[in-house]
Amino acid sequence: MVQNIIEIGEREDRVLNIVKAKFGLKNKSEAVAFIAQTYEESFLEPELRPEYLEKLQKIRKEGHSETFKSIEELRRKIEKR
């Protein structure tokens, strides 16, 4: 576990208290960890689930995917259908 001393404003302190109370957390450290985890899940690039990776590999092996050299080539392929 990493320990840090941080300086935050009054408003941020109130937000931590609200998060702590709303989610039944024991202390502000848990509130900070919860906020960081929520941020990670919402805004940072999530890891792909193993099931999805397996499905993607299956699609590639079966040849259901196709690459195009340009947008025009893709457009021609779509318009033929």
C-alpha positions in Angstrom: 0.0 0.0 0.0 1.3 3.4 -0.9 0.8 6.3 1.5 0.6 9.9 0.4 0.0 13.3 2.0 -2.1 15.5 -0.3 -3.5 19.0 -0.1 -7.0 19.5 -1.3 -9.4 22.3 -1.2 -12.5 22.6 0.9 -14.8 21.8 -2.0 -12.8 18.6 -2.8 -12.9 17.6 0.8 -16.7 17.9 0.8 -16.9 15.8 -2.3 -14.8 13.1 -0.6 -17.1 13.2 2.4 -20.1 12.8 0.1 -18.6 9.9 -1.8 -17.6 8.3 1.5 -21.1 8.6 2.9 -23.0 7.7 -0.2 -21.0 4.4 -0.8 -20.6 3.5 2.9 -16.8 3.8 2.8 -14.8 3.7 6.1 -12.5 6.7 5.4 -11.4 9.2 2.8 -8.6 6.9 1.6 -11.3 4.5 0.4 -13.2 7.3 -1.2 -10.1 8.4 -3.1 -9.4 4.8 -4.2 -13.1 4.5 -5.3 -13.0 7.7 -7.3 -9.7 6.5 -9.0 -11.2 3.1 -9.8 -14.4 4.7 -11.2 -12.3 7.1 -13.3 -10.2 4.2 -14.7 -13.3 2.2 -15.6 -15.0 5.1 -17.3 -12.3 7.1 -19.0 -9.1 5.0 -19.4 -8.8 2.3 -22.0 -10.3 -0.9 -20.6 -8.7 -4.2 -21.0 -10.5 -6.5 -23.5 -12.3 -9.4 -22.0 -10.7 -12.8 -22.8 -14.0 -14.0 -24.4 -13.9 -11.1 -26.8 -10.3 -11.7 -27.8 -11.2 -15.4 -28.5 -14.1 -14.3 -30.6 -12.0 -11.8 -32.5 -9.3 -14.5 -33.2 -12.0 -16.9 -34.5 -13.3 -14.2 -36.8 -9.8 -13.5 -38.2 -9.1 -17.2 -38.7 -12.4 -17.9 -40.5 -11.7 -15.0 -42.8 -14.8 -12.9 -42.0 -12.6 -9.8 -41.8 -11.5 -7.9 -44.8 -9.0 -5.1 -45.2 -9.2 -2.2 -47.6 -6.4 0.1 -49.0 -8.6 3.1 -49.1 -12.0 4.5 -48.2 -12.9 4.5 -51.9 -12.3 0.8 -52.1 -14.5 0.2 -49.1 -17.2 2.4 -50.6 -17.2 0.5 -53.9 -17.5 -2.8 -51.9 -20.5 -1.5 -49.9 -22.2 0.0 -52.9 -22.1 -3.3 -54.8 -24.3 -5.0 -52.2 
